[in-house]
Amino acid sequence: MPRLIDNYERQIDYLRISITDRCNLRCTYCMPEEGITPLRHEDVLRYEEIVRLVGIGAGLGIRHLRLTGGEPLVRKGVVDLVRMLRQVPGIESISMTTNGVALAPIARALRDAGLSRVNVSLDTLRPERYAAITRRGRLEDALAGIEAALSVRLTPVKINMVVVKGVNDDEAVDFARLSLEQPWHVRFIEFMPLGQHAEQARRAYVSSDETRAQIETALGPLAPAEIVAHGPARTWRLPGAVGTIGFISALSEHFCQSCNRLRLTSDGKLVPCLFSDREYDLRGVLRAGADDEALDALWQEVIACKPDGHHLEGALTTTEHRMSQIGG
């Protein structure tokens, strides 16, 4: 019997794990150009600690994991972590969100270790614009990562595009068109007000309804599509398309009523909601010698304070977390 049932009768079975706050890109909506002051090595959860905490969570009903960052592929030994997590009793799937730049060389190793699928963050299909948005990346490397993921069956491969007014909103139709002939599951994400980018989000926000209208005007009506997923996207398909189109509408049509997740930060804080300022220090308790019963109780405490929703409408107020630190 799952024990992670919150006060609003939501079953929590999905844990997002940020394994590093470091990244090989400097995307304009996520991280300052100079980067951030990284966590000290000793402040980051060790792989063995992550596995132990996941084991506690799995005993309470966690079934699905997503590895994030920063950029998870910059942390040494990530293939080993996937292999260790896949051996935790009760865990049914492990996915990863990555910018894809370093994915191609290790895609097969990740698959062999037990990774189920990947989401690749890709905000433009234009090389010059990609370099401007990421400040240091190459589009060809990200595309090579996507192709490698498809070739080794890390599927479905989901492409995450954060739609930003005046930056890339003119490419929504181009992204949607890719789903016609490619097995890409393209997801359009509303720009969310997080950390120091809240005011930028106010100015650059594009609703999912606006994006959908662009796509349907150019390519025709969308029909509901069903794919195996554990996240918040509402999924559609163009007539005759191989892939799908999804919308993640955190502001205009938030999905809090069906939220099934918790977040574990790279420094060991368990967070009940992406937009919450409340966090619980699992690392400190763990390193103080807590037994499994004490850790179990702390998980239960986090569930008890999970809010009914984020309440961001209108004001766009926000937590002080950076996206790069909490893993999106």
Buried (B, 14 or more C-beta within 10 A) or exposed (E): EEEBBBEEEBBBBBBBBBBBBBBBBBBBBBBEEEBBEBBEEEEBBBBEBBBBBBBBBBBBBBBBBBBBBBBBBBBEEBBEBBBBBBEBEBBEBBBBBBBBBBBBEBBBBBBEBBBBBBBBBBBBBBEEBBBEBBBEBEBEBBBBBBBBBBEBEBBBBBBBBBBBBEBBBEBBBBBBBBBBEBBBBBBBBBBBBBBEBBEBBEEBBBBBEBBBEBBBEEBEEBEEBEEEBBBBBBBBBBEEBBBBBBBBBBBBBBBBEEBBBBBBBBBBBBBBBBBBEBBBBBBEBBBEEBEEEEBBEBBEEBBEEBBEBBEBEEEBEBBEBBBBBBBB
